[in-house]
C-alpha cells in the first residue's frame, strides 16, 4: 500500500486545499490555479529558440521558487519541453503553454500535459480551454476585450502589453471591473512589479526580465539570481499587505 508521501501530498500553503499533488496535477481547475497565482503573485514566461533550453530555464525558475511557468508555443520543441518540465517539476509547481491560439493548439498542449493555457489575445482557444475545464489566462488590453475574455470563460485576464498604460491604466480598468482578476504582462520588471500589485493585479507575468536569453541556450545562473529576487519581492509584498489587513 502506498503512503501519503509516495502519492505526493501537496505541502506548504497549497495544503490548505486538502488536495494531493497528484490530484491537482491531473485535475487542475480554474479555481485552484487562480488561488495559487493569487498567492504566488508571479507567473514565469519562457520563450526562445530551443525547446530543451526552455525546459531547463523553466525548471531553474521553479527550483528557485516559481510555481507557475508557461512555455510559449512559438518556441521550437515547446510541446516536448512541456512534457519534460511536467515530468521533472518540483512539488507544487505547474507548467502551462503560452501563445495558445487555436482549438488544435489546446488539444496538443493538453496531450503534452500542459496544466493551463495562456493566450496573447481573444483567440478561439479561450472558449475551447474553458469547455475542457482547463484554466486559461486570456490576453486582453481594452475594457471591451477584458469583458469579452471573461465571457468566453477565462480564469483571469492577462493585461497585455501592460507597459502601454502601466499601473494607472490597470487601476482605471479595475474601477468598472473590480471582480476581474488581472495579471500584468509585458514590460514588467523587478522595479515595476510592486506598482502593478498595488494597482490590484493578482500577479505579474515575467518573460525577458526574468529569463533573458536562457530560452535560447543562455546562462542559467542569472536566471536563478533574478528568480530569487522576484520571489523575495513577492513574499515581502504579501507580508506587508497581510499586516495591513490585520490592523
Secondary structure, 3 states (H helix, E strand, C coil): CCCHHHHCECCHHHHHHCCEHHHHHHCCCHHHHHHHHHHHCEEEEECCCCHHHHHHHHHHHHHCCCCEEEEECCCCCHHHHHHHHHHHCCCCCEEEEECCCCHHHHHHHHHHCCCCEECCCCCCHHHHHHHHCCCEEEEECCHHHHHHHHHCCCCEEEECCHHHCHHHHHHHHHHHCCCCCEEEECCCCCCCHHHHHHCCCCEEEECHHHHCCHHHCCCCHHHHHHHHHHHHHHHHHHHHHHHHHHC
